[in-house]
Amino acid sequence: IQFKKRAPRAIREIRKFAAKAMTTKDVRIDTKLNKFIWSNGVRNVPKRVRVRMSRKRNEDEEAKEKTFTLVQHVPVESFK
């Protein structure tokens, strides 16, 4: 994978995973998670990231979907 596409690809993969796991098309990524993914620049994406996914009700009345998924970052010392 090209260097310039690493961080955007990581975000896309998180979106894909969340959509599959939570069965919602509308996936919203928290700003802290976005900052963490981009923390080392576009090339050096962190190897692993722990996320918390929650299915929330859409407040917007004219929304297509009733629910959306909010993906948040969970800071962790090590994965070992």
C-alpha angles and dihedrals in degrees: 000000000000118000095236092057100049103096095040089048091051090053090048092050091050089051091049093049093047093048091052096044097044098032095229126124093207108075121174121194119212117239092238091056090048090050091049093051091049094039094103095040131259095304108042103057114178111263095230136014130186114221136186115215122198130180110225133187116251111244091194108096098205094048119130094224125050093213139031134195121240113203115200133183119246110202112223131179098221138344094225 
